[in-house]
Amino acid sequence: MNILAESEANAAISILHALGLGKGCSLGINLQTTVQLVSEAQEVTEDHHSLLESIEIIWTQQGLPLPDEFGWIISSNIPIGQGLKSSSALSCAALKALNNATWAGLNDFEIVDLAVSSQRHAECTISGSMDDTWASISSGWKLVDPYVSADESILLEGEMEEDFSVFIMLRGRRSNNIDIQTFKDQSTIFNRALSSLSSGSIFHAMSANGMAVAAATGDDEALRICNNAIANGAVSAAITGSGPAICVVCFVQDSKSIKEVLSRTNYEIIESKFSNDNLIELI
């Protein structure tokens, strides 16, 4: 068996949930999915939405060539179904591998469009995941319109210039169904998050967005955990995605004390960083 190509994409956290106002923003973190495109068919157990099958369908619909014989091998440390954009990471990594293996010559805008189309085809996204997909494939944050093409989608963007610690609290896979109307009902709080983001206050935006998502999903526990983290020195704390994972951001010098506070919840805690550099291709 030969490796035809290998690529990575990263997880991300939410700054603004796209269901609230029709605009979304996510920020990459250093948890990765690696996809190898290999010369023989493989059994894949990590693809719970048959997303790879959707990627192959969308790829061929665009008139792009597939290898005559191939298979997929996935390696990932991104928790699935908790709001950490695992589907976006898998889509981007797989499409980048296909792009390399077939010499298709696609740019990031084209890969993002294919990744979004693949996730919609697999029905593993409600909002379209344009913001999540951008965060999985590039550095910094981007406020995007998820209902237009990738090359028209970016409304605002910025980089993370300071060194922060990022803690992810895992509370199990999502069990509740998402009601779009309950998100729209929290438009006042989402607008507060958007206003903060537009003025460059990304962590205020993140916290306000988390309040809105907690209200929309009835997650009172998340509000208590986030308020306690901020009271103990965190820069920001919020639900990511539609939950249930919680992201807590703090300055590096405060990471030990924040980790101790979070550990009292008895949930699993992952420590990470923001993804500030474009991921290097593994050919």
N, C-alpha and C positions, 0 to 999 in steps of 0.2 A: 504494500500500500504506500502510495506517495502523497505527500502534502502538496496540494495545488496552490493554496494560498491560506494565509492566516491573518486575521484582523481582530482588533479590540474596539469596544465602545464602553462607556462608563454609565454608572447609575446617576441619578439626579434627585434633587429635592424640589419641592414646590415653593415658589415665591408668590405666585398668583394663580389660583385655580381657574381654568378657562371656562368652566360652567357658570361662574358667577356673572361675568360681564361680557363674555365672548372674546376676551383677550387673555392670554396665558403667559406665564414666565416661570422657568425652571432654571436650576443651577447645578452643574455637574459636581459629583463627588468621586473620590478615588476608590470606588468599588467597580470591578470590571467583569464584563463578559467577553470571553475569547472564543471565536469560532474558527475552526479549521475546515476548509473545503478539501476533501480527500478523494482519491481516485477509485474508491470502492464504496458501495452502499453500506450504511451503518444504522443500527438501531438507536434511535434518539428517545430518551425517556424524559428529558428536561423541558420539552416543548409542549406545554399543557394546552395551548390554544391552536395547535397545528399551524403555528405562525410560519415555520419554514416552508410548508406546503403553499401557503398564501404568497410568500416571497417568490417562490418559483413561478407561480401563476402570474403574478403582476410583472415579473421580469420578462417572461415570454410574451405577455400581452403588449409590451413595449417594443417587441421585435428584437430583443437582445438574446444572444446565444447562450445556451447552457452547455457545459461539458458533456460529452457522450456518456461517460460513466462517472458518477460522483456520489459522495455522501457527506454528511455533516458530523462533526464532533464538537460538542459544546462544553466549555468549562467556565463556571461563573461563581462568584461569591456574592452576587446580588440576591437578597431574599425576594421571593416571588409573591405577588399579590398583596403587597403591603404599602404601595404608594411610592416605590423607589424606582419606577420607570424601567423595570426589567424587560418589558416587551420592546420598548424603544431601543434599549441597549442591544438586545438580540437582533432586532431588525437591522440596525446600523452595522453591527459587526458582520452579519451574514452578507449584507449587500456590498460592503467594502471588500470582503473576501471574493465574492463573485466578480466584482469590478476588476480586481487585481488578476484573478485567474483567467478571465476571458479578454483582458485588454480592452474593456468596453470604453474606458476613458471618461467615465462620469465624474462630474464635479460634486462638491458637497450639496449644492442646491438640488441637483437631480437625485442624489442618494436620499436626501431628506424627503423629497416628494414620493419616491418609491417606498420608503420605510413607512410613511404615513398611510399611503394607499394599502400597503400590506397589512398594517394593523387594523385598518377599517375593514378590509376583506375578511380578516380572521375574527372580527367582532370582539377584539380585546381592548377596545377603547371607546369611550363615550364622546369625548371632546375632540377627537382627531389626533391628539398627541403631538401636534406640530411643535409646541414649546418643549415638550419632553424630548423629542427627537433631536432638536437643535442642541439641547443640553447634553445629550448622549454623544454627540459627534464633534462638539467644539467647546472651546474654553469660555469662561465668563457666563454672564446672564444675558438673555434676550427676551424682551417683551414682544410677543408675536400675535398676529391675527391668524388663528388656525384654519380659517375658512378661505384662504387664498393660497396661491402657489408659494413655494418656499422662497423664490427670488423676490417676491413682493411682501413677504410675511413679517419681516423684522421692522418693528416700530421704534424701539429703543434698545440699546445694548451697552454693556459695560463689563469691566474686569474686576476681579477681587484682588486688591493691591496689598492688603494686610494679611498676616498669618493667623489663621483661626484654627481652633480644634472643632471638629464636628462629631457629635455623638448621635447615633441612631438607636432609638429604643424600639425593639421589636415586640409587638403585642399580639402576634399570631396573624394568620391570613384573614383577609377581609371576609366577613360573614354576612353583612347587610347589603341589600340592593340599593343602588344609588338612585335617588329621586331627583331629577333635574330641577323640578319646580322648587324644592326646598333650598337649592343653591340660589336660584333667582330671588327667593324671598329674603336672602341676606345681602341684597345688592348694596345697602347702605354701608355695611362693613367692608364688602369687597371694594367699594369705591374709595374707602379710606385707605385700603391697601394699595390701590392703583395710584392714588394721589401721592402716597409716600414713595412708591417706586419711581414715579415721574420726577420727583424732586431729588432722587438719588439715595433715599433712605431705605436701602434694600432690606435691612433687618426689621425695621418698623413695618414694612410691607409684609414681610414673612409672618410676623407675629399677628398682625391684623387678619391676614388671610387665614391663618390657623384658627383664629377665633370664629371666623365666618364658617369655615368647614366644620368645626366642632358643633356649631349651632345647627348647621344644615343636616348633620348626621346624628345629632343628639348624643354627642360624645362628651359627657360632663367630666369623665375621668381625665381625658386629655387636657381639658382646661385646667384642672387642678394640678396636674403634673407640670404643665407649661408655666403656670403662674408661680409655682414653687421653684422651678429652675431659674426663672428670671429674678425672683426675690433673693436667690442665693448667688447671683452674680453673672448669670448667662446673658449674653448679648441679645439672643433671640431664642424662642422655643415655639414650635408649632407642629401640628399634624402635617405630614407631607402627602401629596396627592389627595385621594379620598380616604386615606388612612388604611389601617390603623397605626402605622409606624409614626413615631414622633421624632423630629429632628431638633437637637439643641446645639446652639452655636455659642462658643465662648472664646475669649482670648487664650492663647496657648498657656500663659502663666497661671490661668485659673482652671486649667483642665483637670488637675488632680482633685480639687475640691468639688468641681461640678460632677465628675465621675462618681465621687463618693455619694453625693446627694442622689444621683440617678439610681445608683445601685440599691438604694433602700426600697425601691419599688419591686424588686425581685424579677424584673423583666430582663431579658438578654440585652446587653448594650454592645454596640459596635462603635469603635472609634475610627474616624476617618479624617480626611482633609478635603478642601475644595479642589476641583480639577482646574488648574490654572494654565495648563499647557495642552496644546493639541496632541492627541495620542499618536505615537509613532507607529507606522505601519510595520507589521511583522510579515515579511514576504516569505 
